[in-house]
Amino acid sequence: MTSYYVLRPVRDQLAGAAGSSSLPGFYAIVFIAMLLLTPVFGWLVARFPRKRVVGTSYLFFVACLVGFVPLFVAQDRIGAVTLGKVFFVWVSVFNLFVVSLFWSFMADIYRSRQARLVFPFIAFGGMGGALLGPLVTRLLVERIGVPSMLVISAVGLLLALGALLALSARPGEEGAASEAPVGGSILEGAKSAFSQPFLRYMTLLMLLSDGIATMAYALVADYAKAHFVDNAARTAFYADLDLWVNGMGAVLQLTLTPLILRGLGAVWAMVLPTLVNFLLLAMLAYFGPVDVGLMGHAVPLIALVMIGSRGMTYGMTKPASDSLYTRMPREARYKGKNFIETAVWRFGDLVVTTSLNAARGAGVGIATIGLVCAGLAAVATEVARRAATAPDLAPEREPPSS
């Protein structure tokens, strides 16, 4: 997560340099890449043991990071839009083969009851990396430059690979079978996302939640374009946003989320973030694009919407949904989950940014956009409840007594 969150501000500063009008083009290419690569991912996990898939994927992306260094040295000559199209695709593939694979791996080695207890703390460990990544970027990028941050990310990824290979020796719920290839069709992830109730609800929830998050991301990109002209300064701004988001997520994962998952269950942990989104968007609809005070600084309200929405997603929704995936078959954990978190996610990005550009071109203001998104958040509340109570979720099992 440190490696990934060093990359995020580097990627996002490209969006800030290009503005929201370029985002549909970025996301269109990303979506096509995900449609092409998701079957490749499905083929890999169907044919090879998880240890080999993890090791090969991580080493490949380390090599790519080193290869990107000269491109970012020449960013001003290449252009933010051109480099952004390439790097947005690459970071999305990174997310598929590194970040999402990690969580599928965790869902494979913990039982559902164990997962509900330990996933908030595993997520908190990841959130520690998610805090360290933007903090390192914030402290160093204006001193050593954007290209050098890619080298730091590569070093973090190598350290993560060593930890994962050590963890792979732990037998999963199915014992030795958990190390075997998942098997099945390479297109099973796409089929199951529409045929299985739990995955169908998670697909719809991803689209609804993504509509809110991407709307905020696009509007923040316009803010960054208007206020920052230097590549390093834009990267530092996005690192600050990630620090706020991940700090909020870390506090939730250490305090409120474990209490809710243990005491009230996954239903409330899935529903509460959508209610928070509704309140934030209702504020945006009522007040419009105003600046608010935060720690002595004037911050645009849309940035607070982004911080609150993402902080709740990473701090509560993510641990809750990942614990629910442990109650699904292995094929759903790897293929269905990754299809939803890549192809479905990027399809939502494309639809939302295209619609946002059309709406703003027609003169629709931020307050009206906030009102529409508040309606999406209200629908997402019911979808989240249904996902957490889906009929195809296996009953929770207690770990065997020692």
N, C-alpha and C positions, 0 to 999 in steps of 0.2 A: 504493500500500500504506500510506503514511502516512495518507492520508485514511480508508481502511478501518479501520485500527487505532486511529484516534481514535474511530471509531464503535463499535467492539466493546465497550470497557468501558462506554460509555454504554448500549448495548443490554443488556449482561450485568448491570448493576446493577439493571435492571428485573426480571430473573429472580431476582436475589438478594433483592429486596424482596418478590417474590411467593412464592418458594419452589418446590421441585420439583413440588409438587402442581399448579401452574398450567401447567407446561411442556407436558403433552399438549394443552391447549387452544391454547397458542401454536403448537405444531407442526402441529396439525390445520389451522389456518387457513393456515399457511405452505404446507403440502402441497397444499391445494386451490388456492392462488394459483399454485404452481409448475405444477400440471397445466394451469391455464388459460393461463399466460404462456409456457410452453415452446414451444407451437405458434406463438405470436406471435413469439418470438425466431427460431424456425425460418423463419417467413415472411419476416422482415426480412433474414436472411442469405441466403435463397434469392433475394431480389428486388433487393437493393441492394448496391453496392460496400462493402467493409469500412470505407473511410474515412468514408463517410456514416453507417454504423451506429455506429461508434465516436464520432464527433463528436456526433451527435444524442443518443446515450445519455448521454454524460458531461454535456452541457449540461442535460439533463432532470433528472439527479440533483443537480446544483448547485442548481437552482431548488427542488427538494424539500427539500434541507438547510436552505435559508433559511426555507422554509415551516414546518419543524418547530420552529423556535426558540420561538415563543410557546407551543407545546404543552408543551415541556419547562419553560418558565417556570411553567406551571400544573400540573406533574406531581403534586404532592401533592393538588390538588383533583380532577384527572382520575382518579387512581389508577394504581398500577403495573400492575395486571392489564389494565385497559382500554388504557392507552397502550402496554403491552408487546405486546398483540395486534397493534396497528397497526404498531409500530416493528419487531417481529420480522419481519413480512411484508415491510416495506419494505427492511430490510437484506438479506434473502434475495434480493429482486429486484435490489438493488444488486450483490450478489455475482454474479448471473447476467449482468447487462448491463455490469458494469465489470470485476470481478476475473477471472472465468472467460473473458470475451471477450478480455481481455489475453493470457491464455495460449494461447487458440486462435489469436490473431493471431501470437504468437511461433512457434507450430508451423507457421504458414503461410509464414513468410519464411526459415526455416532448414532446410537439408537434415538428414537424420537423423544423419550423421556430425558435421556442424557442431553440431547440437543437443546431442549427447552431450558435446562439448567445452565449449560455451558456456552451456548451460542451468544448470549449477550456479552460474555466476557471474551470470547474469541473475537466478536465484533469490536469490542472495546480495544483489544490488542491491535486489530486492524485500524481502528480509529486513531490509536497512538501513532501509527505510521502515517495516517491521513493528516495528522497534525504536524508531524515532523517534516513531511514532504514540503508543504507550502511554507513552513517556518524556515527551513533551509533555503528555499527559493527566495523568500522575502529578504533574508539576511545576506545572501550571496549574489543574487542576479545582477544587481547594480554595480557590484564590485568585479565579478569575473565574466559577466555577459551571459546571454541566453544559450549559446552553443555549449558552454562548459556544463550547464545544468544537465544536458543529455548524458554526459559521462558519469555524473553523480548518480543519475537514475540507473544507468547500466550496472554500477557497482552495487546498488541496493538490490537489484534484481538477482544478481549472482548470490548474494547473501540469502535471499529468500529461497532460491533454488536449493541451497544446502540444507536449510531448515525443512523444506518440504520432502526432500529425499530421506531425511532422517525420520520424519513423521510417517512416511509411506510404509515403514516396517510395522506399524501398528495395524493389527487385523481389524477389519470392519465388522459390521453387524452380521454379515453373511460369512464371516471367517475368511478362509482362503479364497472363496468365490469372489470376495470384494476386490481382489487383486486381478481377477480375470477380466478380459475385455467385456464390455457391456453387451455387445452383440446386437442383433436386430437390424432393421432397415436404416439407411442413412437419412431417409426422409421422415423417420418416425417422429422427430421433434415437431415438425410442422403439422403432421397429421394429428398428433396427440393434443396440440395446443387448441384445436378446434373440436376434438371429439370427447375429451375427458372433462368432466365438469369443473374440477379444481383448476386445471390449466386454462380452461376457457375463461373462467372468472379472472385468473391472473393476467391473461392476455388483455381483457377489457380494462382491468385496473391499471395495467401498464399504459394503455393508450390514454386513459383519462388523466392519470397522474402526470404523464409525460406532457400532455397539453398544457398543464399549469407550469411545470418546470421549464419547458422550452419557451413558453411565452415570456417568462421572467428573464431567461437567459438572453433572448433576442433583444429585449428592451435594455438590459444592462449592457449589451454589446454596443448599442447606439450611444449610451451614456459614456462608455469608455472611449469610443471613437471621438466624441466631442470634447473630452476633457484631457486625453493623454495622447501625445504625439510620438513619444519615445518608446521603442520596443521594450526596453528594460522596465520603464515606469509602468507601462501597461501590464507587464508580467507581474510586477510587484502588487499592483492593484488587485489582480485576480488571485494572487496568493493570499492577500488579506481576506478576500471573500471566502476562500477555502478554509482559512483559519477560523473564521467565525462559524461557518457551516459545520466544520468538523469538531470545533470546540463544543458547540451545542449538542452535536451527536454524541460526543464522548461523555458529556455530563448525563445525558439521558440513558446511555448504555450502562453507566456505572450506578445510576440511582433508580429512576422511575421505571425503565423498561424491564429489568429483572423482577421488580415487585409486581408489575402488571402480568408478566408472563407466568410467574409462579402462582400468583393469587387469583387473578381474574381470567387468565388464559389468553390464547392468541387472538381471540375475537376482538377484545378491547384494544390490544396492541395494534391490530390492523385498522380499526375504525377511528381511533383517536387522532392519528395524523391527518386524516381527511377532514375531520371537524376543524382542526387548526387551520388547514388550508382554506376552508370556507371562511373563517373569521378574517384571515389575512387579506383574502381577495375582496371580501365585503368592505374592508377598510380602504383598499385601493379604489374600489368603485365609488365610494363615498367621498374620499378626499382627493383623488386624482394624483397626478405626478408631482407630489410635494416632497420637500426635504424634511427629515425629522432628525431630532437630536439623538446621538448614540455615542456615549462615552466622550462627550465634549466635541463631537464632530457632526457636521451636517451630512446626512446620508439620504440618498433618494429612497422613497418608500418602496419602489420596485425592487431595490437591492435587499431591503428587509423582507419582502415577500420571498425572494429567492433564498435568502438565508434561512428563514423559518421553514419553508417548504422542504428544502433539501435537508436541513438539520433533523426534522422529524422523520424524513424518509430513511436516512442513514442511521439515526439513533433509535428508531422504534420499528418502522415498517420492515426494514431489511432483516433484523434478527427474528422478527415474528414470522415473516414469510419463509425464511430459510429453515426455521424449525418445522414449518408445515410441510416443506418438501421432503423431510425425512420420513414422512408417512406415505410417500408415493414410491412406486417401483423405481429401481435403479435407472432404467431407461428414461423415465420422466425427469429424474434428478439431473441427468446429464443433458440429454437431447432436448426435451421439452423446455426445461428451464433456460437453457442457453439460447434456444430459438426465440423465446419470449424476450429475454434480456438483450438480444442483439437485433435480429431482423424486425421484430414487432416494435421494439423501442425506436429504431431508426426510421421505420415507416411513419411512426407518430411524429418524429422530428420533422420529416419532410412535409407531412400534411399541415402541421401546425405553423411552421415558418412560412410556407406558401400562403396559407390562409391569413396569417398575420400581415404579410406584405400587401395582400389584396385588400384587407380591411383598412389598413392605414392609408393605402392609395385612394380608397373611397372616402377618406376623411373621418373614419371612426377613431375616437379618442381613446386614451388609456383607461379612463374611467369606465367606458362601455365594455372594453375588452376585459377589464377586471370583473364586471358583472357577469359576463358570459362564462368566464372561468370559475366564478363562484358557483354557478349552476352546475358546471362539470364536477366540482368538488362535492356538491350535494349528492349527485348520482354516484360518485366514487365511494361515498360512505356506505351505501347499500351494497354495492358490488364487493367491497372489502369484507363486509359481514358475511355475504354468501360464500366468498372464497374460504374464509376461516371455518365455515360449517359445511363445506362441500361433502356430498354423500360418498365420494370415492376416496376420501382420506381414510387411511387405515387407522384402527384404534391405537391409542398410545399404549406402549408396552413398557413395563417396568424392567430395568436392567436385572439380570439374574443375581440372586443373592450370593455373596461370597462365602 
